[in-house]
């Protein structure tokens, strides 16, 4: 019993220190958990200057380190700190619910001003303790929901902006937290409803996602958040994003998430096209953009061997090209030269597959992967070819030895699967 009481007292003290630091520096933008042995080294790197923690606490803490708005927490105290934060939050939540569930008769029997003051105190306690808890356990759904409940009642713009700062702080050490990203989207919806500048939100969110994507590779949740923002973009903003993200994508060719974002942007452009705009010639501009994207993707495929994300992106580009610029009768009527380009399109794709199917005699596995991806792409292209263009496709396939080409790039262990696919394609043609 004495040990339990001592543990609770120490845990409560850690929580008080933690929350005091959070309240003293509202500009903390990064949090991390540090092994005790690294504290002295970090203090030495700071040049022996007095840390912000010492100024806040009045003494040199060995459990927390605050420097330049970066907060470090010792891993040694994580367990008792979490226990104290969870228990304190749950107690505050129960008290808050009891206030919310009071009936009119109970309220009438108390002084309204006193009751309101007590309610505000409990409400602030829930917000304070939930913040501490979420920084220790980012996917604690009850804590996020309690904040949503209070925010939806308050509807203060400053509180919404504070929530963006909190979720950003959580993402600084756990960038794949689904709860944090969902909470962020919920807050953004409220900000838009309040009339907050959408352009400013889009700019800040795009910068945040790119910064997190550099820190956390292939972060689907971060890029999915950016895809969600596309619905708030104007056409000019979408076109600007397509241009702006090209450089980042070219430097991260293995990260399919960025290419997925580019596909979302390009689909948004297609979704916004109206019949009037097609007749005015805008479709030609979009066709040119698609052609440039195909050429750019081909350049990346040849430069970075064996990157599956590039081939997946090419399937999307080819599918949209065949749907919107080959089989669309309206496009064919307005721009006859576009529909006649299928012959050259497929010839170019076949040349690309041929150039990527070469496997040198070395142990560099990326060449084998490149050949496999190119063969799979050709099978997909043949299977998804529009029916009006099947005659041109047959002529091209007869000109090259399809079986020899595909068997050459067939991966080990998949011969029977590829053979059945090739046989079905030949029988259908």
Buried (B, 14 or more C-beta within 10 A) or exposed (E): EEEEEEBBEBBBBBBEBBBEBBEBBEEBEBBEBBEEEEBEEBBEEEEEEEBBBBEBBEEEBBBBBBBEEBBBBBBBBBEBBBBBBBBBBBEBBEBBEEBEEEEEEEEEEEEEEEBEEEBEEBBEBBBBBBBBBBBBBBEBEEBBBBBBBBBEEEEEEEBBEBBBEBBBBBBBBBBBBEBBBBBBBBBBEBBEEEEBEBEEBBEEBBEBBBBBBEEBEBBBBBBBBBBBBBEBBEEEBBBEBBEEBBEBBBEBBEBBBBBBBBBBBBBBBEEEBEEEBBEEEBBBEBBEBBBEBBEBBBEBBEEBBBBBBBBBBBBBBBEBBBBBBBBBEEBBEBBEEBBEBBEEBBEBBBEBBEEBBEBEEEEEEEBBBBBBBBBBBBBBBBEEBEEEBEEBBEEBBEEEEBEEBBBEBBBEEEEEEBBEBBEEBEEEE
